[in-house]
Amino acid sequence: MTLYRVARGLKKRGVPLLPAVLRKAIYYLHSSYIPEDAEIGEGTQLGYGGIGVVIHRAAKVGKNCLISQQVTLGGRSGLEGAPVIGDYVRIGAGAKILGNIRIGDFAVIGANAVVLKDVAPGTVVAGVPAKVIRQDPDPLTTYQREMGLLPQRAPLSAVPPASMRQ
């Protein structure tokens, strides 16, 4: 992601050759194609160094997403547009998100899923083609719990029962 961010910054400043050199370096180091034209939000991470990740140059990825290895965010033949991924989305290994579709915030895409239709916020999808597995009524709390961001509860033995307090 560091090389991508440097290449994107240089391209925005109008530096002609260096962004292309950095894109090639990403390709040779990680077997990935991440063009500097793609919009990738802050905090987004690529699992296992982004090995095999392919991102369409018109794709948009929100902030704090997790994209696992061998993921493709691409277009579809005969259709214009590329995927738009919301914030806090987790995409499993080998998943393919194809076409001009939107993935809602806090969605989870299962490993090896092929997503061809829009995914609502807080939805878990999996399969070929991807189908809804679960719709979460409170996706923020679920995300925090699964990512270990909720505070730890005090052990029951740490607080004596009211009958024992004097």
Backbone hydrogen bonds, N-H to C=O, Kabsch-Sander energy under -0.5 kcal/mol:
donor,donor_aa,acceptor,acceptor_aa,energy
5,R,1,M,-2.7
6,V,2,T,-2.3
7,A,3,L,-2.5
8,R,4,Y,-2.8
9,G,5,R,-2.2
10,L,6,V,-2.3
11,K,7,A,-2.4
12,K,8,R,-2.3
13,R,9,G,-1.4
14,G,11,K,-1.2
15,V,10,L,-2.4
20,A,17,L,-0.5
21,V,17,L,-1.6
22,L,18,L,-2.4
23,R,19,P,-2.2
24,K,20,A,-2.0
25,A,21,V,-2.1
26,I,22,L,-2.4
27,Y,23,R,-2.0
28,Y,24,K,-2.7
29,L,25,A,-2.5
30,H,26,I,-2.5
31,S,27,Y,-1.9
32,S,26,I,-0.7
33,Y,53,V,-2.5
34,I,32,S,-0.6
38,A,35,P,-1.0
39,E,59,A,-2.0
40,I,38,A,-0.7
41,G,61,V,-2.0
41,G,62,G,-0.7
44,T,41,G,-1.3
45,Q,65,C,-2.8
47,G,45,Q,-0.6
47,G,67,I,-3.0
49,G,46,L,-1.0
50,G,47,G,-1.9
51,I,48,Y,-0.9
52,G,30,H,-1.8
53,V,50,G,-1.9
54,V,71,V,-2.6
55,I,33,Y,-2.5
56,H,73,L,-3.0
59,A,56,H,-1.6
60,K,83,P,-1.9
61,V,39,E,-3.5
62,G,85,I,-1.0
62,G,86,G,-0.8
64,N,42,E,-2.3
65,C,62,G,-0.5
66,L,89,V,-2.3
67,I,45,Q,-2.7
68,S,66,L,-0.6
68,S,91,I,-2.0
70,Q,51,I,-2.4
71,V,68,S,-0.8
72,T,95,A,-2.3
73,L,54,V,-2.9
74,G,72,T,-0.6
74,G,97,I,-2.0
76,R,79,L,-0.5
79,L,76,R,-2.0
84,V,101,I,-2.4
85,I,60,K,-3.5
86,G,103,I,-2.0
88,Y,63,K,-2.6
89,V,86,G,-0.6
90,R,107,A,-2.1
91,I,66,L,-3.0
92,G,90,R,-0.5
92,G,109,I,-2.7
94,G,69,Q,-2.2
95,A,92,G,-1.7
96,K,113,A,-3.1
97,I,72,T,-3.0
98,L,96,K,-0.6
98,L,115,V,-2.4
99,G,74,G,-2.3
101,I,99,G,-1.9
103,I,84,V,-2.7
104,G,102,R,-0.5
104,G,119,V,-2.5
106,F,87,D,-2.4
107,A,104,G,-1.4
108,V,123,T,-2.5
109,I,90,R,-3.0
110,G,108,V,-0.6
110,G,125,V,-2.9
112,N,93,A,-2.0
113,A,110,G,-1.7
114,V,127,G,-2.0
115,V,96,K,-3.1
115,V,113,A,-0.6
116,L,114,V,-0.6
119,V,102,R,-2.5
122,G,105,D,-2.0
123,T,120,A,-1.3
124,V,134,R,-3.0
125,V,108,V,-2.5
125,V,123,T,-0.5
126,A,131,K,-1.9
130,A,114,V,-2.8
131,K,126,A,-2.6
133,I,124,V,-3.5
134,R,124,V,-1.4
136,D,122,G,-2.4
136,D,134,R,-0.5
142,T,138,D,-1.9
143,Y,139,P,-2.5
144,Q,140,L,-2.5
145,R,141,T,-2.5
146,E,142,T,-2.7
147,M,143,Y,-2.1
148,G,145,R,-1.0
149,L,144,Q,-3.1
150,L,144,Q,-0.9
158,A,155,P,-1.3
159,V,155,P,-0.5
159,V,156,L,-0.8
164,M,161,P,-1.4
165,R,161,P,-0.8
